[in-house]
Amino acid sequence: MSKKLLLLLAFVMICSQLIGQVLEVENTQELSKDARKGELLNFHFDPGSSTFMLLYGREKGNKIYQFNYDLKLVNNETLD
């Protein structure tokens, strides 16, 4: 009986760690294909509003991505 209990406890511990990793991946925002085709021109962190700003340069124009402190996409705009 104790072997089954230990096996169940180990299974629960492993599952809880995997669920935590999945939630962490969901909180990170993937940049679009457009941003991957360009190059990072500027990176800025604004401590007042706790946002990150990434400026990517491309042939078609620059793109700005803003993320909050939890790395969720806040704003995405194209500059000419």
N, CA, C and O atoms as CSV, one atom per row, in Angstrom:
chain,resi,resn,atom,element,x,y,z
A,1,MET,N,N,0.814,-1.188,0.000
A,1,MET,CA,C,0.000,0.000,0.000
A,1,MET,C,C,0.864,1.261,0.000
A,1,MET,O,O,0.525,2.250,-0.649
A,2,SER,N,N,1.971,1.223,0.723
A,2,SER,CA,C,2.807,2.425,0.800
A,2,SER,C,C,3.511,2.690,-0.535
A,2,SER,O,O,3.787,3.844,-0.863
A,3,LYS,N,N,3.808,1.633,-1.315
A,3,LYS,CA,C,4.422,1.828,-2.635
A,3,LYS,C,C,3.452,2.545,-3.567
A,3,LYS,O,O,3.859,3.420,-4.331
A,4,LYS,N,N,2.183,2.185,-3.509
A,4,LYS,CA,C,1.176,2.854,-4.333
A,4,LYS,C,C,1.015,4.314,-3.921
A,4,LYS,O,O,0.852,5.187,-4.773
A,5,LEU,N,N,1.060,4.577,-2.634
A,5,LEU,CA,C,0.933,5.940,-2.133
A,5,LEU,C,C,2.132,6.790,-2.559
A,5,LEU,O,O,1.969,7.942,-2.960
A,6,LEU,N,N,3.339,6.216,-2.471
A,6,LEU,CA,C,4.540,6.937,-2.910
A,6,LEU,C,C,4.513,7.194,-4.417
A,6,LEU,O,O,4.911,8.265,-4.875
A,7,LEU,N,N,4.050,6.224,-5.176
A,7,LEU,CA,C,3.951,6.385,-6.621
A,7,LEU,C,C,2.936,7.476,-6.973
A,7,LEU,O,O,3.184,8.290,-7.863
A,8,LEU,N,N,1.818,7.494,-6.291
A,8,LEU,CA,C,0.809,8.525,-6.517
A,8,LEU,C,C,1.345,9.907,-6.139
A,8,LEU,O,O,1.119,10.878,-6.860
A,9,LEU,N,N,2.040,9.995,-5.036
A,9,LEU,CA,C,2.618,11.265,-4.598
A,9,LEU,C,C,3.660,11.765,-5.606
A,9,LEU,O,O,3.691,12.956,-5.917
A,10,ALA,N,N,4.502,10.879,-6.112
A,10,ALA,CA,C,5.499,11.265,-7.115
A,10,ALA,C,C,4.811,11.732,-8.398
A,10,ALA,O,O,5.253,12.700,-9.016
A,11,PHE,N,N,3.745,11.061,-8.801
A,11,PHE,CA,C,3.002,11.436,-10.002
A,11,PHE,C,C,2.392,12.828,-9.852
A,11,PHE,O,O,2.448,13.634,-10.781
A,12,VAL,N,N,1.818,13.109,-8.699
A,12,VAL,CA,C,1.207,14.416,-8.445
A,12,VAL,C,C,2.268,15.512,-8.466
A,12,VAL,O,O,2.024,16.591,-9.006
A,13,MET,N,N,3.433,15.256,-7.892
A,13,MET,CA,C,4.501,16.256,-7.871
A,13,MET,C,C,4.998,16.556,-9.286
A,13,MET,O,O,5.231,17.715,-9.630
A,14,ILE,N,N,5.159,15.525,-10.098
A,14,ILE,CA,C,5.632,15.721,-11.476
A,14,ILE,C,C,4.588,16.473,-12.292
A,14,ILE,O,O,4.937,17.372,-13.058
A,15,CYS,N,N,3.323,16.124,-12.142
A,15,CYS,CA,C,2.252,16.796,-12.893
A,15,CYS,C,C,2.151,18.270,-12.515
A,15,CYS,O,O,1.931,19.115,-13.383
A,16,SER,N,N,2.308,18.588,-11.238
A,16,SER,CA,C,2.195,19.986,-10.825
A,16,SER,C,C,3.333,20.819,-11.414
A,16,SER,O,O,3.125,21.983,-11.756
A,17,GLN,N,N,4.528,20.247,-11.537
A,17,GLN,CA,C,5.631,20.976,-12.142
A,17,GLN,C,C,5.398,21.185,-13.636
A,17,GLN,O,O,5.719,22.248,-14.166
A,18,LEU,N,N,4.849,20.195,-14.314
A,18,LEU,CA,C,4.569,20.331,-15.747
A,18,LEU,C,C,3.492,21.373,-16.005
A,18,LEU,O,O,3.592,22.141,-16.962
A,19,ILE,N,N,2.474,21.410,-15.171
A,19,ILE,CA,C,1.415,22.405,-15.331
A,19,ILE,C,C,1.977,23.809,-15.128
A,19,ILE,O,O,1.592,24.736,-15.840
A,20,GLY,N,N,2.879,23.975,-14.168
A,20,GLY,CA,C,3.515,25.275,-13.945
A,20,GLY,C,C,4.327,25.722,-15.141
A,20,GLY,O,O,4.334,26.907,-15.473
A,21,GLN,N,N,5.018,24.789,-15.803
A,21,GLN,CA,C,5.799,25.131,-16.989
A,21,GLN,C,C,4.895,25.532,-18.135
A,21,GLN,O,O,5.225,26.463,-18.870
A,22,VAL,N,N,3.771,24.867,-18.315
A,22,VAL,CA,C,2.838,25.202,-19.398
A,22,VAL,C,C,2.282,26.601,-19.187
A,22,VAL,O,O,2.171,27.366,-20.145
A,23,LEU,N,N,1.930,26.953,-17.957
A,23,LEU,CA,C,1.412,28.287,-17.678
A,23,LEU,C,C,2.466,29.347,-17.951
A,23,LEU,O,O,2.131,30.434,-18.419
A,24,GLU,N,N,3.727,29.060,-17.671
A,24,GLU,CA,C,4.803,30.013,-17.940
A,24,GLU,C,C,4.949,30.242,-19.440
A,24,GLU,O,O,5.183,31.373,-19.867
A,25,VAL,N,N,4.818,29.197,-20.240
A,25,VAL,CA,C,4.913,29.326,-21.690
A,25,VAL,C,C,3.746,30.135,-22.228
A,25,VAL,O,O,3.925,30.922,-23.157
A,26,GLU,N,N,2.554,29.961,-21.668
A,26,GLU,CA,C,1.393,30.714,-22.140
A,26,GLU,C,C,1.532,32.200,-21.843
A,26,GLU,O,O,0.965,33.021,-22.565
A,27,ASN,N,N,2.275,32.570,-20.793
A,27,ASN,CA,C,2.435,33.976,-20.457
A,27,ASN,C,C,3.452,34.673,-21.353
A,27,ASN,O,O,3.435,35.900,-21.453
A,28,THR,N,N,4.323,33.935,-21.995
A,28,THR,CA,C,5.283,34.586,-22.887
A,28,THR,C,C,4.670,34.763,-24.263
A,28,THR,O,O,4.025,33.856,-24.790
A,29,GLN,N,N,4.872,35.915,-24.826
A,29,GLN,CA,C,4.281,36.248,-26.122
A,29,GLN,C,C,5.311,36.007,-27.217
A,29,GLN,O,O,6.431,36.513,-27.152
A,30,GLU,N,N,4.923,35.233,-28.218
A,30,GLU,CA,C,5.785,35.026,-29.380
A,30,GLU,C,C,5.729,36.251,-30.274
A,30,GLU,O,O,4.652,36.798,-30.512
A,31,LEU,N,N,6.875,36.684,-30.770
A,31,LEU,CA,C,6.887,37.788,-31.727
A,31,LEU,C,C,6.466,37.254,-33.085
A,31,LEU,O,O,6.656,36.075,-33.382
A,32,SER,N,N,5.903,38.111,-33.895
A,32,SER,CA,C,5.391,37.692,-35.189
A,32,SER,C,C,6.532,37.398,-36.157
A,32,SER,O,O,7.693,37.692,-35.869
A,33,LYS,N,N,6.195,36.819,-37.301
A,33,LYS,CA,C,7.202,36.524,-38.327
A,33,LYS,C,C,7.856,37.801,-38.834
A,33,LYS,O,O,9.030,37.800,-39.203
A,34,ASP,N,N,7.098,38.886,-38.851
A,34,ASP,CA,C,7.656,40.158,-39.300
A,34,ASP,C,C,8.807,40.599,-38.413
A,34,ASP,O,O,9.829,41.074,-38.908
A,35,ALA,N,N,8.648,40.444,-37.109
A,35,ALA,CA,C,9.699,40.863,-36.185
A,35,ALA,C,C,10.926,39.970,-36.316
A,35,ALA,O,O,12.054,40.442,-36.171
A,36,ARG,N,N,10.720,38.691,-36.586
A,36,ARG,CA,C,11.860,37.784,-36.731
A,36,ARG,C,C,12.645,38.058,-38.008
A,36,ARG,O,O,13.832,37.739,-38.088
A,37,LYS,N,N,11.996,38.641,-38.996
A,37,LYS,CA,C,12.694,38.957,-40.245
A,37,LYS,C,C,13.550,40.203,-40.129
A,37,LYS,O,O,14.452,40.414,-40.939
A,38,GLY,N,N,13.277,41.030,-39.129
A,38,GLY,CA,C,14.018,42.271,-38.960
A,38,GLY,C,C,15.118,42.120,-37.926
A,38,GLY,O,O,15.497,41.011,-37.549
A,39,GLU,N,N,15.621,43.260,-37.476
A,39,GLU,CA,C,16.636,43.250,-36.433
A,39,GLU,C,C,16.208,44.170,-35.297
A,39,GLU,O,O,15.521,45.167,-35.518
A,40,LEU,N,N,16.614,43.831,-34.096
A,40,LEU,CA,C,16.259,44.622,-32.931
A,40,LEU,C,C,17.069,45.908,-32.933
A,40,LEU,O,O,18.297,45.871,-32.863
A,41,LEU,N,N,16.384,47.049,-33.014
A,41,LEU,CA,C,17.057,48.340,-33.050
A,41,LEU,C,C,17.173,48.969,-31.670
A,41,LEU,O,O,18.171,49.624,-31.367
A,42,ASN,N,N,16.155,48.773,-30.830
A,42,ASN,CA,C,16.161,49.419,-29.532
A,42,ASN,C,C,15.345,48.598,-28.543
A,42,ASN,O,O,14.358,47.958,-28.907
A,43,PHE,N,N,15.773,48.630,-27.297
A,43,PHE,CA,C,15.069,47.977,-26.203
A,43,PHE,C,C,14.971,48.989,-25.071
A,43,PHE,O,O,15.969,49.607,-24.702
A,44,HIS,N,N,13.761,49.162,-24.513
A,44,HIS,CA,C,13.581,50.148,-23.452
A,44,HIS,C,C,12.638,49.585,-22.400
A,44,HIS,O,O,11.601,49.005,-22.725
A,45,PHE,N,N,13.011,49.764,-21.124
A,45,PHE,CA,C,12.144,49.378,-20.011
A,45,PHE,C,C,11.703,50.639,-19.288
A,45,PHE,O,O,12.529,51.446,-18.863
A,46,ASP,N,N,10.394,50.801,-19.152
A,46,ASP,CA,C,9.837,51.950,-18.453
A,46,ASP,C,C,9.407,51.508,-17.058
A,46,ASP,O,O,8.375,50.851,-16.917
A,47,PRO,N,N,10.182,51.856,-16.015
A,47,PRO,CA,C,9.829,51.394,-14.664
A,47,PRO,C,C,8.535,52.006,-14.135
A,47,PRO,O,O,7.885,51.413,-13.275
A,48,GLY,N,N,8.151,53.178,-14.632
A,48,GLY,CA,C,6.916,53.811,-14.166
A,48,GLY,C,C,5.682,53.014,-14.523
A,48,GLY,O,O,4.792,52.833,-13.692
A,49,SER,N,N,5.622,52.533,-15.760
A,49,SER,CA,C,4.453,51.757,-16.192
A,49,SER,C,C,4.749,50.258,-16.255
A,49,SER,O,O,3.874,49.470,-16.613
A,50,SER,N,N,5.978,49.862,-15.909
A,50,SER,CA,C,6.402,48.449,-15.915
A,50,SER,C,C,6.173,47.791,-17.272
A,50,SER,O,O,5.626,46.690,-17.343
A,51,THR,N,N,6.584,48.453,-18.343
A,51,THR,CA,C,6.456,47.876,-19.682
A,51,THR,C,C,7.816,47.831,-20.371
A,51,THR,O,O,8.686,48.668,-20.130
A,52,PHE,N,N,7.973,46.841,-21.226
A,52,PHE,CA,C,9.141,46.704,-22.078
A,52,PHE,C,C,8.751,47.162,-23.475
A,52,PHE,O,O,7.642,46.872,-23.924
A,53,MET,N,N,9.632,47.868,-24.173
A,53,MET,CA,C,9.370,48.263,-25.547
A,53,MET,C,C,10.496,47.727,-26.421
A,53,MET,O,O,11.674,47.971,-26.156
A,54,LEU,N,N,10.122,46.997,-27.461
A,54,LEU,CA,C,11.080,46.466,-28.417
A,54,LEU,C,C,10.817,47.134,-29.763
A,54,LEU,O,O,9.681,47.138,-30.237
A,55,LEU,N,N,11.851,47.696,-30.381
A,55,LEU,CA,C,11.733,48.331,-31.693
A,55,LEU,C,C,12.508,47.491,-32.695
A,55,LEU,O,O,13.725,47.341,-32.590
A,56,TYR,N,N,11.787,46.946,-33.668
A,56,TYR,CA,C,12.399,46.126,-34.711
A,56,TYR,C,C,12.438,46.895,-36.023
A,56,TYR,O,O,11.467,47.560,-36.383
A,57,GLY,N,N,13.557,46.807,-36.739
A,57,GLY,CA,C,13.690,47.434,-38.044
A,57,GLY,C,C,13.545,46.404,-39.145
A,57,GLY,O,O,14.131,45.323,-39.084
A,58,ARG,N,N,12.754,46.752,-40.160
A,58,ARG,CA,C,12.531,45.880,-41.313
A,58,ARG,C,C,12.608,46.709,-42.569
A,58,ARG,O,O,12.669,47.937,-42.510
A,59,GLU,N,N,12.604,46.039,-43.713
A,59,GLU,CA,C,12.601,46.739,-44.999
A,59,GLU,C,C,11.289,47.483,-45.214
A,59,GLU,O,O,11.290,48.584,-45.765
A,60,LYS,N,N,10.174,46.901,-44.790
A,60,LYS,CA,C,8.860,47.499,-45.014
A,60,LYS,C,C,8.518,48.573,-43.988
A,60,LYS,O,O,7.554,49.314,-44.185
A,61,GLY,N,N,9.265,48.680,-42.917
A,61,GLY,CA,C,8.982,49.662,-41.869
A,61,GLY,C,C,9.318,49.098,-40.506
A,61,GLY,O,O,9.523,47.895,-40.349
A,62,ASN,N,N,9.373,49.969,-39.537
A,62,ASN,CA,C,9.700,49.549,-38.183
A,62,ASN,C,C,8.442,49.116,-37.442
A,62,ASN,O,O,7.349,49.617,-37.706
A,63,LYS,N,N,8.609,48.173,-36.504
A,63,LYS,CA,C,7.498,47.700,-35.677
A,63,LYS,C,C,7.877,47.873,-34.217
A,63,LYS,O,O,9.015,47.629,-33.817
A,64,ILE,N,N,6.899,48.298,-33.435
A,64,ILE,CA,C,7.087,48.450,-31.998
A,64,ILE,C,C,6.186,47.438,-31.284
A,64,ILE,O,O,4.994,47.328,-31.567
A,65,TYR,N,N,6.793,46.708,-30.355
A,65,TYR,CA,C,6.056,45.775,-29.515
A,65,TYR,C,C,6.216,46.228,-28.078
A,65,TYR,O,O,7.330,46.507,-27.635
A,66,GLN,N,N,5.109,46.305,-27.342
A,66,GLN,CA,C,5.151,46.651,-25.925
A,66,GLN,C,C,4.600,45.479,-25.124
A,66,GLN,O,O,3.533,44.945,-25.426
A,67,PHE,N,N,5.348,45.093,-24.100
A,67,PHE,CA,C,4.963,44.003,-23.212
A,67,PHE,C,C,4.861,44.530,-21.791
A,67,PHE,O,O,5.583,45.452,-21.410
A,68,ASN,N,N,3.965,43.946,-21.008
A,68,ASN,CA,C,3.913,44.320,-19.595
A,68,ASN,C,C,4.942,43.499,-18.827
A,68,ASN,O,O,5.706,42.737,-19.419
A,69,TYR,N,N,4.956,43.658,-17.508
A,69,TYR,CA,C,5.967,43.010,-16.671
A,69,TYR,C,C,5.854,41.489,-16.722
A,69,TYR,O,O,6.847,40.798,-16.496
A,70,ASP,N,N,4.663,40.948,-17.016
A,70,ASP,CA,C,4.454,39.504,-17.108
A,70,ASP,C,C,4.679,38.980,-18.521
A,70,ASP,O,O,4.333,37.836,-18.816
A,71,LEU,N,N,5.253,39.803,-19.399
A,71,LEU,CA,C,5.555,39.474,-20.792
A,71,LEU,C,C,4.302,39.159,-21.606
A,71,LEU,O,O,4.331,38.295,-22.482
A,72,LYS,N,N,3.225,39.840,-21.324
A,72,LYS,CA,C,2.014,39.747,-22.159
A,72,LYS,C,C,2.001,40.946,-23.086
A,72,LYS,O,O,2.295,42.066,-22.668
A,73,LEU,N,N,1.657,40.710,-24.351
A,73,LEU,CA,C,1.651,41.769,-25.356
A,73,LEU,C,C,0.609,42.830,-25.013
A,73,LEU,O,O,-0.567,42.517,-24.831
A,74,VAL,N,N,1.049,44.089,-24.925
A,74,VAL,CA,C,0.157,45.202,-24.612
A,74,VAL,C,C,-0.197,45.969,-25.872
A,74,VAL,O,O,-1.361,46.303,-26.089
A,75,ASN,N,N,0.799,46.253,-26.708
A,75,ASN,CA,C,0.590,47.085,-27.878
A,75,ASN,C,C,1.500,46.598,-29.001
A,75,ASN,O,O,2.617,46.145,-28.755
A,76,ASN,N,N,1.010,46.698,-30.240
A,76,ASN,CA,C,1.778,46.296,-31.397
A,76,ASN,C,C,1.422,47.276,-32.518
A,76,ASN,O,O,0.270,47.330,-32.949
A,77,GLU,N,N,2.394,48.043,-32.986
A,77,GLU,CA,C,2.090,49.014,-34.048
A,77,GLU,C,C,3.245,49.100,-35.032
A,77,GLU,O,O,4.390,48.792,-34.699
A,78,THR,N,N,2.920,49.530,-36.263
A,78,THR,CA,C,3.893,49.677,-37.322
A,78,THR,C,C,4.161,51.152,-37.566
A,78,THR,O,O,3.238,51.962,-37.647
A,79,LEU,N,N,5.442,51.488,-37.681
A,79,LEU,CA,C,5.848,52.861,-37.994
A,79,LEU,C,C,6.350,52.918,-39.435
A,79,LEU,O,O,6.986,51.977,-39.910
A,80,ASP,N,N,6.072,53.994,-40.113
A,80,ASP,CA,C,6.540,54.136,-41.504
A,80,ASP,C,C,7.851,54.883,-41.558
A,80,ASP,O,O,8.396,55.096,-42.641
